[in-house]
Structures are given as C-alpha cells and as structure tokens.
C-alpha cells in the first residue's frame, strides 16, 4: 500500500512511519510526504530517507477549495492508496474528505470522542481526568471524528504539565500509528457499517487503573 503522509511541523509521527516502512514485512511504503508549510522540519526527514517531499503552501491559494484541489492532485499524482495525517495543522475541506473517503486517517492525542480539538493536554489536566491517550481514526468532515482504528491509554499523573503529558502520549502515538497502518494495509482493519472491524486474533493489553487502589 502506498502512503501519502501530510505534515505541518517536525514530523515525529512521520519518522515512526518511516522506521516502520523500513521493516521487510511491513505492508506499506511512503510514496510522498506533503507539507503545507515550506519550512516544516519533517520535509528534511523525508529527504534524508530518500522519500519524495512536496510543498503545497496553503498561503498561496485564495480559497480552501483551491488548496484542497492542489493537495488532492499532489496525493493522487504519487499514486497514494492511503493518506496519513501526521501533525497536519489544516482542516481538510469536505471536497477533499469526500474524494478520499475511507482512505484518510489521523492520529489525535486524546481518547476520542473525548477532548476533540486543540490544547488537549491542558484541557485533560484541567478536567481532572485520570487517564488520557491517543486515537488513530478514519477522517470525516467533522473535526476529530470518524471510525476508530486503534487507541492507547496512558496515566495522567500528579504534577503533570501539558508538556510532560504530551511527551508521554507522543511515545505511544509512535507505536500505534504504524500499527494502525499495518492493520489497514494488511486488510485486518476495514470499515463496516460506520465502524472499524478488526479481523483475526486481537488481544488487548491489561487494563490501566489510575490511581491504583487496594482492590485493583
């Protein structure tokens, strides 16, 4: 399966996908990395890995539709089968989402459907939540919405700042994004009736309880 990875910044999740695609048994390869920001550090990650890096600068287009058309054309030219949003900080318009429906995935730093949008980690801390995490999901027109492929949970610890919690979540993002791509590319994960169905043997990790009680 050929991937188009869309980025806006440093590309740490991009790097996790690059590393995964280097494995001989991984069922996908990155055909192109596209950034809407010319100075995105992730573009250099792609070039160092020998991957085509393209820029579709959103500031060069008068309308969202024009930007979406150019972005879609870039992805299509690379022959991509699956679009992976990896820190892509632009909302995709309905036109793009509809054209690539069920072929665009995103990773979000919360346990969706909780805490959609921005400033997630500070909002989690402010709410007194004990467990947070991250989610890979198929993209729909609504923000941070769509069928969920995989999630991972981490504890929210006393004294956490937004940056400390973000780093803890990011570490598991780097694990589950390649896992999600592997499941989709291998056919293990598919959309059926508006949800993602996982075929074959699936084993969940042990439950995360925070704080741990005497009963737990």
N, C-alpha and C positions, 0 to 999 in steps of 0.2 A: 504494500500500500504506500502510495506517495503522499507525503505530508507537506502542507504549506504552514509554516509557523509565523504567526503575526506577533510583533513585539513593539514596544514603545520605549523600553529602557535598557537595563543592564543585561537582561536575558538569562537569569539564573535558571528558570524553568526550561528555557531553550537548551541550556547546557545539559540538563538532565536528559532531555530527549536526544541530544547529540550523542551523549555517552551510551544511552540505551541502543541507539541505532547502530552503534559500532559492534554490538554483540552479534555473533554469527547467526544465532537463531531468532533474532528479533524480526518480526514480520512486517516491518515498515522502514522507510527511508525518507529523509528530508529532501524534498525537491527544491524548495526555495524558502528563504527567510525574508519577510517583508516588514519594513518599519514605516510608520507614518511620521517618524522624527529622524531627520538626516543624521543627527549626532548620537543616536542610540548606541550605547556601548555593545549591545548584543549583535550588531552588524559585524563587528570585528570578530566576535566569537565564531560567527558563521564563516567568515572568510578564512580564518585560521583552520577551520575544519574542512575547507575545500567545498563549502556549500554556497550556491548562488545567493547573493544578498541584493535585494532590491529596495528602493525607496519610493513610496507613494506618499508624498508630503501633503497632508490634509490642508495646509495653508495655501496650497497652490490652486485650490478648487473653490469656485464661487458657491457651490451648493453641496449638501450632503449626498444627494443622488449622484452628482458628478464624481465625487470622491469614491463612493461605493462602486460605481461603474468601473472606474480605473483600477480599484483594488481587486474587484472580481475578475477583470481581464488579466491582471498580473497573475493571480492564482490559477486561472484556467490555462494560461499560456504555459505554466510549469507542469501541467498535467496532474495537478493535485487531486487526490481522492478524498482527503480529509483535511480540514482547516483547524489548526490548533492555536487558540488564543493564549498567549503566554505573556501576561503583563501588557496586553494591548489596551491602551487607555483611550480608546474612542468607541462610542456607542455605534454599533452597526445598524444601518437603516433596514427597514422592512424589505426593501428590494434585494439587498444582499442576503439577508437571512432566509428569505423565501427561495431564492435561487439555489442556495446551498443547504437547504433544509435537511436535517438529519446527517449532515456532513460537516458540521462545525461544533467543536467542543471548547469548553472554557474551564479554567480552574479558578475557584473563588475561595478566599481564606476564611470561610466560616462553614458551619454545618447547615447548609441550606435545607429548608427555606428560611432559616433564621438569619438575621443580620445581612440582608442584601445591601448593596451599595458600597459607599466609601467609608473610610475611618472605622473599619470593622473592629480592630483590636481594642481601641479605646472605648468603643461602644460596648463591647463584650465586658471589659473591666468595669465600666460604669454601671452596667446592669447587674453585676454580682454573679455572673454566670460561672459555674464551676468547671465546665467542660466546653472547649471550643474545638476547632479543627479546620478541615478543608474539604472541598467537594469538587469533583470533576463532573460536568453535566453537558448535555447537548444544549445548544443555544436556541432560544426563542426570542421573539421581538421584545418581550418584557425584560427588564433588567434582572440579571442573575436568576433567570427562570429557565426551566426545561428539564427533561428527563435526566435523572441522576444515574451516573455510571458507577462511581465509587466514592466513598468518604473515609476519612481518617480522623480520629479524635485525639486531642491532647489535653492535659490538665491546665487549668488556669490557677496559678499558684499565688499565695500571699506575697505581696510586694512586687508582683509583675508590673512592668510598664508596658505600654503599647509596643515599644521596640523589642523588648525581651520576649513578649508573647508572639510577636510577628516572626522572630527568628525560630522559635520552637515550632510554629505552624509551617514555616517555609521548609524546614527539614523534612517534614512528612509530605509536603507538596512534591518535593523532588522524588519521592518514592512512588506516590500514587499516580502522577501524570503519565509516566512511562507505562505503568501497569494498566491504566485505562486504555492507552493507545494499543497496547498488546492485545487486550481483550477484544477491542473493536476490530483491529486488523486481522485477527485470527478467526473472527466470526463468533467468538464466545459471548460477546455482548451485542444485542440487537434491540431495536425499538419495536415494541408490540403493544398496541392499544394505549399509546401515550406514556408507557413506562419502558425502562430498560430491563430486558430479560437476560439473565445470565445462565448459560447452559453449562453442563458438566459439573464437576465436583467443586463446591465452593465452601471454604472453611473460614469462619470469622475468627479474629483474634479474641483473646479473653476480654471480658468487659473492663472498662475503665471506670473506677469509682473514686470520686474526689469530693470531700476528704474521705479517706478510708476509715470506716468505723470498725468497732469490735466485731460486729456481725458480718462485715464484708471481708 
